[in-house]
Amino acid sequence: MQALARARSAFELGLDVCAFLFLPILVLASRGAAPLAAVAGVCALGLVADNFAAAWQRVRRLVPFFLALVVWGLLSSVWAIEPQRGLLIALRLTGLFAAGLALIAAAGEIRAPQRLLCCLVAGFALSLALAVVQYATDGALTAPLARRAFIEPALNNIEDGFGLLLSPLCATLILRGRGVAATVLALPTIIVIFLLVGDAARIAFILGVVAAVPLFFWRRWLTRLAAAASVVLILAAPLALPSLAGIAVVRQDAQDVKFSAWHRLEIWSFVGSKIAEKPVFGWGLDSSRAIPGGNDVIPGAPSGQQWLPLHPHNAALQIWLELGAPGAILFAWLVAWVWLALDGATWPSLFTAAAGNSLVTALIVAFGSYGVWQEWWIGTEFLTCFLILAMAQIAAPGVTTRLSQS
């Protein structure tokens, strides 16, 4: 028994270290979020090993989704443009999904959540300082090891990290009677978010905060409305989003506000036409980078922008493009399920609203920025989910949620 207790303690300490390192890694080497999530997943698996039946109950309804997604991705490699790459991505996703499920299962097994919170706060504060130094010095902290010159968008990833975790962290501190600490943490974080150059991260953070206010008062019907709206938006994405490029006013406004917004519209228009060619089965897992015509230059583009550079910069469109209707249905189911799980959580209203803030932020970023299979982004999402579920133990001691039990 003593050996088991020591092992549990060691695995939990490992998770504490991962919580501390999470945000600093997003500043200095964001791709490290994927291996960090893998290490955290191993620690989480070790933590739940002696209580596996209870841990399984926490994730049993999530497992079929991730299993179905991997199996469909593997099958799609049969008709994929680059079948070997599809197989490789499917294997990588299997590992990341397993780590993520282990983290979700382990969130309820943390015996020293206050220590985990302290590690997260310390890492949060350190990452703020690192981000400011990186921004002010043009990446001096990583320059000796970097292969490429530093550019300000390299800090977009930590900007997203701040947006995902600030509200749940501050809500936890407030609910524990540490409102001053929450204020001291929030003010410089908000300044840094608006100092950095990631427009998508900034917009996502603002909209997340705006969404949190009505969620505080009207959780039940807003979460259900959000679940239904998410399903409609994801399933209708191939029709709705590509058509935006055909609206002259929208197209002109996007070009006037920011040229990259105009480029997004052109990408979505092209992707819509390719989805229409293979709407049922898609082009195969991670085929976005090899879609015929994707590397062609957009007529009239001032800087030689291509129709589809790497991925569609929209999770719904990318899944439709690569995995067709079955993939889109799975994705819609997952997003709706998370919204309904938020409705079923018996957390304090403040913490529930803060978690909703994080969910809205994550969805907006996913629908406007990264490739859906980027490993650092998947690792970031799982680590964020784990930390929110762990903080819930402090914000509402003795209370559980469907997300970690169903």
N, C-alpha and C positions, 0 to 999 in steps of 0.2 A: 504493500500500500504506500509506503514511503517513497519507493521508486516511482510509482505512478504519480504521486503528488509532485515530486520533483520534475518529472517529465512535463506535466501540465503547466507547472510554473515556468519552465523553460520555454514552452511553446507560446504561452501568453506574453512572456517578455519579448519573444521574437515579434509578436504582433505589435507590441508597444514600440519597438524599434522601427517597424515598418510605418506606423502612424507618424512617428517623428520625421522619417526620411521622405515621406510621400511628397509634400509640397516643395521642399528644397530640391528634390530630383526633377520636378517639373520645371524649375528655374534653370538648373544647370545642364540637365540631360534628359529631356522629356521622354525620349524613347525608353529610358530606364524604368518608366512606370509599368511596363509589361513584365519584365523580369521581377520587379518588386512585387507585383501582384501575384506572380507565380510563387515567390518565396513566402509571401503572406498566406497563400493558399495551402502550402505545405504545413506551415505552422497551425493554420486553422484546422486542417485535417487531423493533425496530431492532437489538437485540443479536444476534438469531439470523438476521438477514437474509442474512448471508454464509455461513451454514451451515444453510440451511433444510431440507435433506434429513434431516440428523440431528435437527433440532428436530421435524420431522414424525413421525419414528419414536417420539419420546418421548410424543406425545399421540395417535397415530393410533387407538388403541382407545377413547379418550375422546370423540373427535369425533363418532362415530355417535350416542352417547347425547344429547349436547347438541343436535345437529342434529335428531334425532328429536323431542326435547322441544319445540323451537321450532316445527317443522313441525306437530306435533299441536296445539300451542297456537294456531297460526295457523288450522288447520282448525276448531278448536273455536269460533272467533269467529263461524262461520257460524250456530251455534245458541246462542251466548252471549246472556245477558240484556243486556249492554252490549257489543256487538260492536266498537265503535270503541275502547273501553278495552282489550279483549282484543288488538286489533291493536297498540296502542301498547305494551302490556306486552311482547308478543312481540318487537317491534323493540328495546326496551330490553334485554331478555334476550339478544338476539343480540349486541349490543355488549358486554355484561358477560361473556358466555360466551367471546367471542373474546378479550377482554382476559385472562380467567382462563387460557385455554389457552395464550396467549402467555407468561404468567408461568410456568406449569408447564414449558413447553418451555425457557424461558430459565434456569431454576434451575441446570441443569447447565453453563451457559455462563459463569457468574460466575468471573472470573479473580482477583478480590481478595475472597474470601469473608470474610476476617478484617476487612476494612474495613466490609463490610456488617454483620457482627456488631457491630462497635463502634458503628455508627450505630443499630442496633436497641437495644443496651444503653443508649445515651445517650437515645434517645427513650423507652425504658421508664422510666428514672429520672426524666426530665422529666414524664412522664405521671403517675407516682406523686405527685409534688409538686403538679401541677395538680389532680389528683383530690382530694387532701386539702384544698387551698385552696378549691376549689369546694364541697366538702361543708361545710367549716367556716364559710364566708361566705355560704351560700345562693346560690351562683352569681354572686358578685361579678365574676368574670373575664369573664363573658359578658353580664351584666345590661345594659350600655350598648347592646348590639346585639340583644338578645333581644326578641321580640314578646310572649312569654308569661312569666309569672312562673316562676322556677326551682322545680322539685320534685325531691326526692331521687332518684326513679326515673330521672331523666335520666342518672344516672351508671351505670345498669345496663349500658349498652353497653360502657363501659370495664371494668367488672367482668368481663364476658364476655371481653373482650380479654385481660385479665390471666390468666384461667383457661385460655384457649387457648394462650398462648405461654409461660407461666412454666416449665412442666416441660421442654419441648424446649430452652428457652434455658439453664436451669440444667444440664440433662444435657450440653449442648454445652460449657459452661464447665468442668464437672467432668472430662469426658473430655479436655480440653486442660490439665488440671492446675491449674485455677483454682477449686478448691473453696471457698476463702474468699470470692471474688467472688460465687459462686453463692449462698452463705449470706447474704451481705450484701444481695443482691437479693431472695432468697426471703422472708426474715423480714418486712420491711416490706410486701411485696406481699400476703402471707397476712393480715397485720393489716388492710390496706386492704380486701381482699376481704370480710373478716368485719365491717368497720366499715360498709361501704356496705349499702344496704337491699335489694339484689336477691336474694331468696330462691332463685329458680331458678338464678341464676348461682352462688350459693354451694353449692347442692346438687349442681349439675353438676360443679363443681370438686372437691368431696369425693368423689363417685362416680368421677370420672376418676382421682383419686389412688388410690382403693381398687382400681380395675381395673388400674392400672399394675403393682401388685405381682405378681399372678399372671401378667400378660403378660411380666414379666421372666423368670420361670422356665419358663413353659409356653406360649410364643408360638404354636407350630404348631397345637396342637389348640384353643386358646382363640380364635385369630383365625378359624379355620374354624367353630367353634361360633357365634361372634358373627355371622359372615356368614349362616349358616343362620337364626339367631334373628332377625336383622334382616329377612330376607325374610318369615319367618312373621309377625312383628309388623306389618310394613307392609301385607302383603296381608290380614291378619285385622283390621286396625285398625277398619274400619266395624262389625264385630261385637263386638270386645272392648272398645274404649274407650267407646263410648256406653252399654254395658250397666253400666258402673261406677256411673252415676247411679241405677240401679235397686237397688243394694245398700244397704240402709238403714245398715249399719254404716260403710261407706265414705263415704257421703254425710254422715253425722253427724260422722265424724272429720274430714273435709275442712272442714266448717263450723267445727268447734272449733279446728282448727289455724290456718286462715287463710281468710277469707271468699272471697278470690279463687280459692282452690282449689275451693270449692263452685261458684263461677261457671263455672270451667273444666268441671266435670262437666256442668253444665246446657248449656253450649255444645256439648259433645261429644255429648250426648244429642240435641239438636236437629239437629246436623250429620249424625248417623247416620241420622235419619229422612229427611233430604233426599238423602243418598247413595243410600238405598234406592229413591228415586223415579227416579234416573237413574244406575244403577251402571255402565253400559257407557261412555257418552260423557261423562258429567258435565255440569255446568251451563255450562261455558265458562271459559276462562282469566281469572283474577282476578274471577270473578263472586261471590265470597263476600260482598262488601259489598252486593250487590243481591239476595240470595236472598229470595224471598217469605217474609214472616213474620220475617225476621231482626231487624228493627227493633222488633218487638213486645216489650213488657215481660214478663218472666217473672212469672207469678202468684206473689204472696207475696214477691217480691224487695224487700228493705227500702229500696234506694236507686234503684229503677227500672232495674235491670240488664236489658239486652236479651238476646234469645236468641243473636244472632250479631253482635257489634260488630266490624265490619271483616273479621276473619278468625278461623278456628277455634283459633288459638294451638296448632296441632299440624300439623307438616309433612305427615305421612301422611294425616291427615283432610282437609287442605286440597287436596292433590293428588287424592285420591279424589273430593272434592266437585266440583272444577273440571274435572279431566281424566279422571275415570273410571278404569276398569280398565287401559287402556293406559298412562296416566300413572303409576299405582301400580306397574305392572310395571317401567317404566323406572326409577323411583325406587328400587325394591327392588334392581334390577340394579346401579345405581350404588353404593349403600351396601355391598352384598356385594362388589363389585369392589374397593372401597377397602380393606375388611378383608383380602381375599386379597392385595392388593398389599402391605399391611403385613406379611403373612406372608412374602411373597417378598423383602422388603427384606433386604439383607445388611449391615445396620447393626449396631453393637454393641448388646447386649441392653438396656443402659441407655437408649440413644437410642430404640430401638424401643418400649420401654415408655412413654417420655415422649411419643412421637408417638401411641401408643395412648391415652394420657391425654387428649391434645388432641382426638382423634377422639371418644372417649366424651363429653367435655364438649360438643363441638359438637352431637352427636346429641341429648343430653338437652335442651340449650337449644332446638334445633329442634323437639323434640317437646313443648315446654311453654311457649314464649314467643312468638316473632315470626311474622309472616307469611312464608311461604316465598319470596315474590317481593320482599320488601323489599330495595331495591337496596344499602343500606348493609350489610345482613347478608350478601348474596351477595359484595359486595366484600371484606368482612372475611374470609369463608371462603377466597376465592381468595388474598388477601394472606397469610393465615396459612399456607396450603398452600405457597405460594412460599417463605416464610421458613423453614419447616421443611425443605423440600427443599434450600434453600441452606445451612442450618446443617448438614445431613447431610454436606456436603463437608468441613466442619471437624471434625465429630464422628468421621467415618470417611473420611479422605482416600483418594481413588482408588476408592471403593466406590459402586455405583449401586443403584437401586431400580426395580422394575417400574412404580412410579407415574410415574416420569419417563422411562421407556424403552418402555413397552408401550402 
